[in-house]
Amino acid sequence: MSQDNPKVVLHWLNGSRAFSTTWLLEELGIPYELDIHHRLPNAMAPPELEDLHVLGKSPVLSITPPGSSERIVLAESAFITQYLSDHFAKGKKLIPTRWKDGQEGRVGGETESWMRYQYLLYYIEGSFMAAMVHNVIFTGLKGQRIPFFIRPFTKLLANQLIAMLVIPNMKKHFALLERYLATSPEGGSYICGPNLTSADILLSFRLLAFDEAGAFEEMWAWEKTPFKESYPKLQAYMELLSNEPGWKRALEKITKMEGSCPLLP
């Protein structure tokens, strides 16, 4: 750690949302270290992560400020994203301009881009991630971890739950994202306008990891129109994110350290 730079350590876990934080750190261009952890055979996080934060989840970020011996420990993806962006995004466009000209500090004086950005930090980790997790749980009822002699029954139950609960809920979320992209400020291709923001980076893992695993198309198996045709702007957005230089740098960095970089466990 130099006199001017804090010591930043990302405690990274394979198949976790720590990948989005890796991309954000790459985008911010600040020096950081990766502390690599691996999931147990049951796909759970290893117990040593509990030494960093009581919940034992990843990402966890530790920051030691310059000239200090006290370490700041941050957990929860949205909080990590906001904290890093607030402190290290100066000179970059990862946070949209907050105030309209002449309306600084006024109620309602915020720009549409900033309002979207702020909302998305909460939405992605709240409503959207909860809906995605429901799909993961129900899909798991059809997986190899279920004993083979009861799997036909759990698979039938899972399919019914996905059709009755998951898909109707996910349609609302996909429609929201599609509408956000269709009305992006200044005709932008990103969700908050013409520039990549920290909200895009936070959202990237949720979309691209599930897309890589084929989860969206599998979820959409009951629909007449394929997922990618139902939400063309969302599909184009996912392709845009996957081609971002920062996403690729993060992917290359993890692959170099791990030999591969599957996004989901």
Phi, psi and omega in degrees: 000125178280174179296332186263338185251138173288160172271117183247125179235123175262118179272101195260139178234135180298144179064036181228174180287000175299341180295321177298321179293324176300314179298316181300316178298320176297318182293323180286336177073026178260146178297139178207161177244153175251125173255105191274132174233154181235145179292153175284167179305333178274010178075003178279159178288149180290153186294339182295340176294337178291340176290338180269318180212139189302331181284341176066035181247170175231144010279149166232137182238132174245136181230125173252109183298154177304133177076008182239152175254358181269130184263133174267129179246124181245137175231167183076123187304315184293319178295317177300315181299313182293319182296311180297318182294319180297325186266331191236002183268012181299134182084356177247174183248028183286341173244124179297155174303131186281313191253141168292153181303129176078003182240024181302129176080357182271146172297127182084003180274000182285150176285157177297321181300316181291321179298319176297311182305311183294317179299316185296327178301324178277318184296316185299315182275348181259263186300315185292313182294324178298318179295320179294321181295323176302318179296319179299316182297311182292324177295326178298336177292347179257359190273180185289343179285346177276130179308137189299331185283343176249356184300322178302324181284317180292327178295317178298315179297316181299316180298321179293318179294320178296316181292322186275325188246310188291307186298312178302322179289315182294329177301322179295318181291317180294323177295321178298311181295320178298318180292320177300317181290324180291335183244025182304131181307141180061024179067027185289163177265346178265172191284340179248007180140206186280351184245146171298133178237170177297334177293320176299317181295319178296322181285335189304312185297318182300320181280310189285326178294316180290325178293317179300323181280356181075016186293324182293315180292323178295318179298326186271010187300334182276347185274150180288323181260130179303152182307313185294334176274333180289329184228072186296323181290323177294321177296316178296324179295317179297321177295322178298313181296317183292344178258003177294135179304321181295320176299316181293321178297317178297318179298316180294321181296313180293318180299320179297323181280325189254344184092336176200171180213068172295136185282333177244149181292000000 
